């Protein structure tokens, strides 16, 4: 009973705040409508025009990424909750237009234009919604419950919307599905009318101003010794997710022979995996060491797709998709937890926005790439290509941080007189000069072909070590500045002596 009460507590907190409840209900309605509309359009496009048309539907996410760069300026000019009503109402009108065109037998091109317009208009919604949470929440408990609730609502609504869009196509026509989605969006707009006078604030006083400041902040973050690699694997994960948007439709109809309803089942399985990951994600947030769970989660983002290609049976594929959903959800939480630990607080709002825009772009490109590959090499090979690169990059990249390397210990053999490596970090992340000195003492040597960073390696290694220790001790992203202060104090002591 205690465990059940722990799960129900966030829901009870939300229901006690009617404003937060209506905000979540509106978000559920608009997300349900979006995924029902897009799933129905993608399935119908595949039936009439082939797999490439599915990719063009998914490419709407790339359009949304372009629009997201204008989120902050737009919300600064319209700093009230009324933007939620305006966005939901505009989207309802766009989808209703799609329903009319579909009913009259319009070609695919205007429908693709309208779905791209819908994506462009929808971009500021999440930013405005996130900015409203601190305003509507009356205490930190309500704010935490609302943030968790939005994540859960998004997962469930996406899965249910995809199921509805797929199954409704079995008994009706796309125009009816589009009309129902438009109705839900209008209802979501009406649910947010109550927030028209609620002020929101999206700017951060500590951030650099303008697009140039945002670009400078983002580039500085990318050069961070840890964040850069984290963003690479996170971007690859997002690209795989974009590929899945198209693969789910093509695999259901062509490989698993499950029809349009199978698309809904696959999306539901991914949603079940995301929900199953909630307790794992909660446990992950409190861990002092995130390396191994993060690597396992990223591996789970790819391997199940390869297994589906090997065993194309619907029931088994659903289990693999559940595992894939768990990996995707845990990897997402782990990525943001690490970013919050590594980045300074003033940089987070602006840099996170830029990262989210890049992720949308990659997701859109992945959705476009998957059907092109499926047309060229088949859906099975496409699944393999979608699933293999991410685990390979994570495992190969992570081996440089592993201190349990049998092959490395083999280098202690006296018969090995010369060790040649391309980059020093690929040999050992920390203390490679001590190993080199030990080799020289025994008449052997270490040769680094690209040794541009030899001069500052000791400083870099010490900074990374101190950053790691401070992160464990304080558990926050202020670790790097504190490490720098420790180094500065140590340098002053050396000068004094």
C-alpha positions in Angstrom: 0.0 0.0 0.0 2.8 2.4 0.7 4.3 1.9 -2.7 0.9 2.4 -4.3 0.4 5.6 -2.3 3.8 6.8 -3.5 2.6 6.4 -7.1 -0.7 8.1 -6.6 0.6 11.0 -4.6 1.7 13.2 -7.6 -1.8 12.7 -9.1 -3.4 13.8 -5.9 -1.2 16.9 -5.7 -2.2 17.8 -9.3 -5.9 17.4 -8.7 -5.7 19.7 -5.7 -4.6 22.5 -8.1 -7.3 23.0 -10.6 -5.2 25.3 -12.8 -2.5 22.7 -13.2 -5.1 20.0 -13.8 -6.6 22.0 -16.7 -3.2 22.7 -18.1 -2.4 19.0 -18.2 -5.9 18.1 -19.6 -5.4 20.6 -22.5 -1.9 19.2 -23.2 -3.3 15.6 -23.2 -6.0 16.7 -25.7 -3.7 18.4 -28.1 -1.1 15.7 -28.0 -3.7 13.0 -28.5 -5.1 14.9 -31.5 -1.6 15.5 -33.0 -0.5 11.9 -33.0 -3.9 10.6 -34.2 -3.8 13.1 -37.1 -0.2 12.4 -38.0 -0.4 8.6 -37.7 -3.5 8.5 -39.9 -1.9 10.8 -42.5 1.4 8.7 -42.5 -0.5 5.4 -42.9 -2.7 6.8 -45.7 0.3 8.3 -47.4 2.2 5.0 -47.3 -0.8 3.1 -48.9 -1.2 5.6 -51.7 2.4 6.9 -52.4 4.8 4.4 -50.8 7.4 4.7 -48.0 9.0 8.0 -49.1 5.7 9.7 -48.4 5.9 8.6 -44.7 9.3 10.3 -44.4 7.8 13.5 -45.8 5.2 13.4 -43.1 7.8 12.9 -40.4 10.0 15.7 -41.8 7.5 18.1 -40.2 9.7 17.8 -37.1 12.6 19.5 -39.0 10.2 22.4 -39.7 9.3 22.5 -36.0 13.0 22.8 -35.2 13.4 25.9 -37.4 10.3 27.4 -35.7 11.6 26.7 -32.2 14.4 29.2 -32.7 11.8 31.9 -32.6 10.1 30.6 -29.4 11.7 33.0 -27.0 11.3 36.2 -29.1 7.6 35.2 -29.7 6.9 34.6 -26.0 8.7 37.7 -25.0 6.3 39.7 -27.2 3.3 37.7 -26.0 4.0 37.0 -22.3 0.7 35.5 -21.2 -1.0 32.2 -21.1 -3.3 33.3 -24.0 -0.6 32.0 -26.4 -1.7 28.4 -25.5 -5.3 29.2 -26.6 -4.1 30.9 -29.8 -1.7 28.0 -30.8 -4.3 25.3 -30.1 -7.0 27.2 -32.0 -4.7 27.8 -35.0 -3.8 24.2 -35.1 -7.4 23.2 -34.9 -8.1 25.3 -38.0 -5.1 23.8 -39.9 -6.2 20.3 -39.2 -9.8 21.0 -40.0 -8.6 22.3 -43.4 -6.8 19.1 -43.9 -10.0 17.2 -43.1 -11.8 19.2 -45.8 -9.1 18.6 -48.4 -8.9 14.9 -47.6 -12.7 14.6 -48.0 -12.6 16.2 -51.4 -9.8 13.9 -52.6 -7.0 16.5 -52.6 -3.5 15.2 -53.6 -0.8 14.6 -50.9 1.1 17.8 -51.5 -1.3 20.3 -49.9 -1.8 17.9 -47.0 2.0 17.8 -46.4 2.1 21.6 -46.5 -0.6 21.8 -43.9 1.1 19.2 -41.6 4.3 21.3 -41.9 2.4 24.4 -41.0 0.9 22.6 -38.0 4.4 21.7 -36.8 5.6 25.3 -37.3 2.7 26.8 -35.3 3.0 24.2 -32.5 6.6 25.0 -31.7 6.1 27.6 -28.9 3.4 25.6 -27.1 5.8 23.5 -24.9 8.0 26.5 -24.0 4.9 28.6 -23.0 3.6 25.6 -21.0 6.9 25.1 -19.2 7.1 28.8 -18.4 3.6 28.7 -16.9 4.3 25.8 -14.4 6.2 27.9 -11.9 3.5 30.6 -12.0 0.6 28.1 -11.5 2.3 25.9 -8.9 1.8 27.1 -5.3 4.8 25.2 -3.9 7.8 23.1 -5.0 5.8 19.8 -4.5 3.2 21.0 -7.0 5.8 22.1 -9.5 7.6 18.7 -9.3 4.3 16.8 -9.7 3.3 19.0 -12.7 6.6 18.4 -14.5 6.4 14.7 -13.9 2.7 14.7 -15.0 3.5 16.5 -18.3 6.0 13.8 -19.1 3.6 11.0 -18.3 0.7 12.7 -20.2 2.9 13.2 -23.2 3.9 9.5 -23.3 0.4 8.2 -22.8 -1.2 10.6 -25.2 1.2 9.9 -28.0 0.6 6.2 -27.6 -3.2 6.5 -27.4 -3.3 9.0 -30.3 -1.3 6.6 -32.5 -3.5 3.7 -31.6 -6.7 5.8 -32.3 -5.3 7.0 -35.7 -4.3 3.5 -36.8 -7.5 1.8 -35.7 -9.9 4.4 -36.9 -8.5 4.1 -40.4 -9.7 0.4 -40.4 -13.3 1.5 -40.0 -13.4 5.0 -41.5 -11.6 7.4 -43.9 -8.7 9.9 -43.1 -11.0 12.9 -43.3 -13.0 11.6 -40.3 -9.8 11.1 -38.3 -8.6 14.6 -39.2 -12.0 16.1 -38.2 -11.9 14.4 -34.8 -8.3 15.6 -34.3 -9.4 19.2 -35.2 -12.3 18.9 -32.7 -9.9 17.8 -29.9 -7.5 20.7 -30.6 -10.4 23.2 -30.4 -11.4 21.7 -27.1 -7.8 22.0 -25.9 -8.0 25.7 -26.9 -11.2 26.2 -24.9 -9.6 24.5 -21.8 -6.8 27.0 -21.8 -9.0 30.2 -22.1 -8.8 30.4 -18.3 -5.0 31.2 -18.6 -5.4 34.2 -21.0 -4.5 36.6 -18.2 -1.8 34.6 -16.6 1.7 36.2 -17.1 4.7 34.1 -18.1 8.4 34.9 -18.1 10.8 33.1 -20.4 14.0 35.2 -20.3 16.8 34.5 -17.9 18.7 37.5 -16.5 22.0 35.7 -16.4 22.0 34.7 -20.1 23.8 36.3 -22.9 21.5 38.4 -25.0 20.4 37.8 -28.6 21.0 35.1 -31.1 24.8 35.7 -31.0 24.8 35.2 -27.3 22.8 32.0 -27.6 25.2 30.7 -30.3 28.2 31.6 -28.2 26.8 29.9 -25.1 25.9 26.7 -27.1 29.3 26.5 -28.8 31.0 26.9 -25.4 29.0 24.0 -24.0 29.8 21.8 -27.0 33.5 22.3 -26.3 33.1 21.0 -22.8 35.2 17.9 -22.4 32.2 15.8 -21.3 29.1 17.5 -22.7 30.3 17.4 -26.3 30.4 13.6 -26.3 27.1 13.4 -24.4 25.4 15.5 -27.0 26.8 13.4 -29.8 25.2 10.2 -28.5 22.1 12.1 -27.5 21.7 13.5 -31.0 22.2 10.0 -32.5 19.5 8.7 -30.1 17.2 11.4 -31.4 18.0 10.5 -35.0 17.1 6.9 -34.2 13.8 8.0 -32.7 13.0 9.9 -35.8 13.7 6.9 -37.9 11.4 4.9 -35.7 8.5 7.2 -36.5 8.7 6.1 -40.1 9.9 2.6 -39.5 6.8 1.8 -37.3 4.5 2.5 -40.1 6.5 0.7 -42.8 7.4 -2.3 -40.6 3.7 -2.8 -39.5 2.4 -2.8 -43.0 5.2 -4.5 -44.9 7.3 -6.6 -42.5 5.0 -7.6 -39.6 1.8 -7.6 -41.8 -0.2 -6.1 -38.9 -2.1 -3.5 -40.9 -2.7 0.1 -39.8 -3.8 -1.2 -36.3 -0.3 -2.6 -35.9 1.1 0.9 -36.0 -0.9 1.7 -32.9 0.2 -1.5 -31.2 3.9 -0.6 -31.8 3.4 2.9 -30.6 1.6 1.6 -27.5 4.4 -0.8 -26.8 6.9 2.1 -26.9 4.7 4.0 -24.5 4.4 1.0 -22.1 8.2 0.9 -22.1 8.4 4.6 -21.3 6.0 4.1 -18.4 7.9 1.1 -17.1 11.0 3.2 -17.1 9.5 5.7 -14.6 10.8 3.9 -11.5 14.1 3.3 -13.1 14.4 6.9 -14.1 13.5 8.0 -10.6 16.2 5.8 -9.1 18.7 7.0 -11.7 18.3 10.7 -10.7 19.5 10.0 -7.1 22.6 8.0 -8.1 26.0 9.6 -7.7 27.4 7.5 -10.7 25.4 7.6 -13.9 28.0 6.2 -16.4 27.1 2.5 -16.5 23.2 3.0 -16.5 23.6 5.6 -19.2 25.6 3.3 -21.4 23.2 0.5 -20.9 20.2 2.7 -21.8 21.8 4.0 -25.0 22.6 0.4 -26.0 18.9 -0.5 -25.4 18.0 2.4 -27.8 19.4 0.4 -30.7 19.7 -3.4 -30.1 16.0 -4.1 -29.9 15.5 -2.7 -33.4 18.2 -5.1 -34.8 16.4 -8.0 -33.0 13.1 -7.0 -34.7 14.8 -7.3 -38.1 16.0 -10.8 -37.1 12.7 -12.0 -35.7 9.8 -10.2 -37.6 6.9 -11.6 -35.6 4.4 -9.1 -34.2 4.1 -10.5 -30.6 7.9 -10.8 -30.2 8.4 -7.4 -31.9 6.1 -5.8 -29.3 8.3 -7.1 -26.5 11.4 -5.7 -28.2 9.7 -2.3 -28.7 8.8 -2.3 -25.0 12.5 -2.7 -24.2 13.4 0.0 -26.8 10.9 2.3 -25.0 12.6 1.7 -21.7 16.0 2.4 -23.1 14.8 5.6 -24.8 13.1 7.0 -21.7 16.0 6.1 -19.3 18.6 7.6 -21.8 16.6 10.8 -22.0 16.4 11.2 -18.2 20.1 10.3 -17.9 21.1 12.8 -20.5 19.3 15.7 -18.9 20.5 14.6 -15.4 24.1 14.7 -16.6 23.6 18.1 -18.3 22.1 19.5 -15.1 25.2 18.3 -13.2 27.7 19.5 -15.8 26.3 22.9 -16.9 26.2 26.1 -14.9 22.7 27.2 -13.9 22.5 30.5 -16.0 23.3 28.6 -19.2 20.7 25.9 -18.8 17.5 27.6 -20.1 19.0 29.0 -23.3 21.4 26.2 -24.1 18.7 23.6 -23.5 16.4 25.4 -25.9 19.1 25.2 -28.6 19.7 21.6 -27.9 16.0 20.8 -28.2 15.9 22.6 -31.5 18.8 20.5 -32.8 17.1 17.3 -31.5 13.9 18.2 -33.4 15.9 18.7 -36.6 17.7 15.4 -36.2 14.4 13.7 -35.5 12.9 15.1 -38.7 16.0 14.1 -40.7 15.7 10.6 -39.3 12.1 10.3 -40.2 13.0 11.3 -43.8 16.0 9.0 -44.0 14.3 5.8 -42.9 11.8 5.4 -45.7 14.5 6.3 -48.3 16.7 3.5 -46.9 13.7 1.2 -46.8 13.0 1.8 -50.5 16.6 1.2 -51.4 17.7 -1.7 -49.2 14.5 -3.0 -47.6 12.9 -2.6 -44.2 15.0 -5.3 -42.4 18.4 -3.7 -43.3 16.9 -0.3 -42.4 16.1 -1.6 -38.9 19.6 -2.9 -38.6 21.1 0.4 -39.7 18.9 2.3 -37.3 19.8 0.0 -34.4 23.6 -0.7 -34.7 25.4 2.7 -34.8 24.3 4.0 -31.4 25.4 1.0 -29.3 28.6 0.8 -31.3 29.5 4.5 -30.7 28.6 4.2 -27.0 30.5 1.0 -26.4 33.6 2.1 -28.4 33.6 5.6 -26.9 33.1 4.3 -23.4 36.0 1.9 -23.4 38.4 4.8 -22.9 36.7 5.4 -19.5 36.8 1.8 -18.4 39.5 0.8 -16.0 38.9 -3.0 -16.5 40.5 -3.5 -19.8 42.2 -6.9 -20.3 43.8 -5.8 -23.6 45.4 -2.9 -21.8 47.0 -5.2 -19.2 48.4 -7.3 -22.1 50.7 -4.4 -22.8 52.7 -5.3 -19.7 54.3 -8.1 -21.7 58.0 -7.2 -22.1 57.9 -8.4 -25.7 55.8 -5.3 -26.5 58.6 -2.7 -27.1 56.6 0.0 -28.8 53.0 1.1 -28.3 51.5 3.3 -31.1 48.3 5.2 -30.6 46.6 7.9 -32.6 45.3 10.0 -29.7 46.5 10.0 -26.1 42.9 9.8 -24.7 42.3 6.6 -26.6 45.2 5.0 -24.7 44.2 6.2 -21.2 41.9 9.0 -20.1 44.1 9.8 -17.0 47.8 9.4 -16.2 49.1 8.4 -19.6 52.4 10.1 -18.9 53.0 8.0 -15.9 52.5 4.9 -18.0 54.8 6.3 -20.6 57.5 7.0 -18.0 57.1 3.4 -16.7 57.6 2.1 -20.2 60.7 4.2 -20.8 62.2 2.9 -17.5 61.9 -0.6 -18.9 63.4 0.2 -22.3 60.0 0.6 -24.1 58.2 3.6 -25.4 54.7 5.0 -26.1 54.3 6.8 -29.4 51.3 9.2 -29.9 50.8 10.2 -33.6 48.5 13.2 -32.8 50.1 14.7 -29.7 48.9 18.3 -30.0 47.7 18.3 -26.4 50.8 17.0 -24.7 51.7 20.4 -23.1 48.5 20.8 -21.1 47.6 17.1 -20.5 48.4 17.2 -16.8 46.3 20.3 -16.2 43.4 18.8 -18.2 43.6 15.4 -16.4 43.7 17.1 -13.0 40.8 19.3 -13.9 38.8 16.3 -15.1 39.6 14.4 -11.9 38.6 17.3 -9.6 35.5 17.9 -11.6 34.5 14.3 -11.2 35.2 14.3 -7.5 33.4 17.6 -6.9 30.4 16.4 -8.9 30.1 13.3 -6.6 30.5 15.5 -3.5 28.1 18.3 -4.4 25.9 16.6 -7.0 25.5 19.8 -9.0 26.9 21.5 -12.1 29.0 23.9 -10.1 31.7 21.2 -9.9 33.8 22.6 -12.8 34.1 26.1 -11.3 35.1 24.6 -7.9 37.7 22.4 -9.6 39.1 25.5 -11.3 39.3 27.3 -7.9 41.1 24.4 -6.4 43.7 24.4 -9.2 44.2 28.2 -8.8 44.7 27.8 -5.1 47.2 25.0 -5.6 49.1 27.1 -8.1 49.3 30.1 -5.7 50.7 27.7 -3.0 53.4 26.5 -5.3 54.3 30.1 -6.2 54.6 31.0 -2.5 56.9 28.1 -1.8 
